[in-house]
Amino acid sequence: FTGRFIGTEPTWNPGLLDSPAAEAIVNLYLATYPWPPFGSDTPGHDAMSEALGDVTPNDGYTAGWVWSYPLKAALEAAFESGDLTREGMVKAASELETVDYEGMLPEEAGRFSGDSNDTVFREHLIVKPDPEAPAGVSVLEESFVGPTAEAYDFAEACQAVEEE
């Protein structure tokens, strides 16, 4: 096989570089990441590393940390409104207009209000296996948007749910 395998962030595990398939992985595998990999230089990555302490780098940590920002924003909004009940959390989350990802995602990725076609963040990074990088991958291309994602019209749900 002389083609290329392309996975998304959860398909990567740095242990692949120690496997019998390492040479093929390094030569034939790329992945798309929504955020920079473990060890990147952003305030969010720095906060994550400080909180984690001495761990084996893995982008499972990065994913969990990034996805905590919307919850953190909703908790802060509910706290500010004085309503930390379930209903208050739902209201706060549904009213979020922006989320600050501390540089782990670009500012425009944190917009949650307005027309979906204008606010949906469509960019990804392309990463490649890199035995010298903290979690085994380094950025090959930043801000990649494929033609399908770029042209997609968010006018309606992509899948209809049929009621029984």
N, C-alpha and C positions, 0 to 999 in steps of 0.2 A: 504494500500500500504506500503510495507516494503522496497522498493528499494530506489534509490537516484535520485534526480533531479540535473542535472549539466547544468548550464547556462554559458554564456560568460559575460564579464565585463558589457556590457550595460544592462543585465537583472537584475542587482542588484540595489536595492534602499534601503538605510538604514531605510526608513519608514516601510519596511516589518517587522522590529523588533517590531514595535508598533501596528501591525495588529493582528486580531484574528488568523491568521495563523502562528504567531511568533514561537510557540513551534515546529510546523512541519518544518518550515523553518530552524530553528537552528539544528534540528535533521536529516533532509533529503536533505538539499541543499548544494551544492558546486558550485564554479564558477571557470572558467579559466580566468586569467588576463594576458595580455601581459607585464604589468609593475606593480611594487609594488603599493599598495593602498595609498590613501590620508594619510598623516601623517608619511610616511616612511622617513627614514633618508638618503637622498641623496642630493647633491647640487641642483639638479633640483627641488625636492620637497620643499626644503628650499626656493628657489627663487619663486616658485609658491605661497607658503604660504605667503611670504613677500608681493608679488604683490597683492594677493587677500585681505589681511587684515583679519578682523574678519568676517568669513562666516561659515555657517553650513557645515561641511565637507561632500563632495560628490565626488565620483570618476568621475562624469561628468566633473568637473574641471580638474581632473588629465588627462583624455583623451584629452581634448582640449589643455592643456599645452604640453603634450607629442607630439601631432601631429603638434604643432607649430614649433618644431625644424627643420624639413626639409625645411619649408618655410623660417625660419630664415637663414638657411645655404645658400639657394638659393639667398635670398636678399643680404646677405653679399658677395657672390661670384659675383653677378651682379654689386654690388657697387664697388667691387675691380676691376672689368673689365672696369668700367666706362660706363656701358650700362644698365640703369634701364628701358629701354623700354620693351614692352611685349616680343619682340623678344629676347632681352638680358636676360630676366628672364627665358624664355623657354630654351635658350642655357645654362644658368648657372645651371638650375635644371637638365637638361639632362646630364650635365658633372659632377655632384656631385659624388664623389667617397666614401665619408664618411660623416656621420652626428654625431655630439657630442650631446648625449641626457643628458648630465650632470648627469650620473648615474641612470637616470630613466629607461633606458634600458641598458643592457650590451654593451660594446664597439663593440662586434661582430654583434649586431643588427643594427649598423649604417653603415655597409659596403654595397655599392651600385655598385661596379664594380667587374668584374670577372664572372666566371661561376655561373649561378643561383644555381646549386646544392651545390656549396661551400659557397655562400653568403646568401642564404635565411635563415632567422632566424626562427627556428622551435620551440623554447622553449616557455613555458608558466609557470605561477605560478598557483598553485591550492590554492584558498582561501576558508575560511569557515566563516559563520556568527559569529560575535563576538560583543555582545552588548557593550563591553568595548573599542573597537577600534574606532578611530576617525570617520570613514565612515561606521562602522558596520561590517567590515570584517578584518580578519587577515590571514597572509600567513600560509598555512598548509604545502605546498611543493613548493620548488623553483626549477627552471630549469627542469620542466617536459616536456618530449617529448614522445608523444604516438607513437606506432608502425606504424600507417598509415602515420603520418607526417614524421617520421624518414625515411621511405622507399620510400616516394614519389619522383619520378624522374621528374624534371622540364625541360624535353627535349622539350616540346611543350606546347602550350596554353592548359589549362584544358577545355576550351570550344571554339568551332569553331564559328565564326561569319559568317553567310551566307549572301552574298550580293544578293540583289534583282535585 
